[in-house]
Amino acid sequence: MVRIKRGLLVGRMQPVHLGHMQVIKTILQEVDELIIGIGSAQLSHSIKDPFTAGERVMMLTKSLSENNIVASRYYVLPIQDVACNSVWVSHLEMLTPPFSKVYSGNPLVQRLFVEAGYEVKIPPLFNRKNYSGTEVRRRMLADEDWQSLLPRTVVEVIHEISGVARIKHLNRKEVSEV
């Protein structure tokens, strides 16, 4: 019986940027297959989480294809938050194929998986100052260059869904009626 080395990476991907792609490529050098969990899948239409789970799945699958990553090497799954940390790992185990290694830079996620008996690795960060969803969204609001931080296909998806207009609209201060 052949043992597949399968890893898990969970991130909000709001939006998918070049840093995500570098992390995924690096992890795929260590594992045969990678489960990529789109975290906080239930959240959308806020400044911190502007894109839906479906939009993020589309961004990710298109950018993986753009980077010539064979579809048989990954699974993209939306993962909703669970408000109880003690059951979060079992929640993920129920939703995903089996995995043996977890990649996360989040100390809480690391701790939960270590306590559940998993090998946990901190993935390398690539130019974190610029390659972060927070920076991309900030640049969108400020009309600065955000496109250079994203794979070309993600830029296309954001244009298709009028993502910048959405973020700007969500950022407007409510006008009170006088």
Buried (B, 14 or more C-beta within 10 A) or exposed (E): EEEEEBBBBBBBBBBBBBBBBBBBBEBBEEBEBBBBBBBBBEBBEEBEBBBBBEBBBBBBBBBBEBBEBEEEBBBBBBBEEEEEEEEBBEBBBEEBEEBBBBBBBEEEBBEBBEEBEBEBBEBEEBEEEBBBBEBBBBBBBEEEEBBEBBBEBBBBBBEEBEBBEBBBEBEEEEEEEE
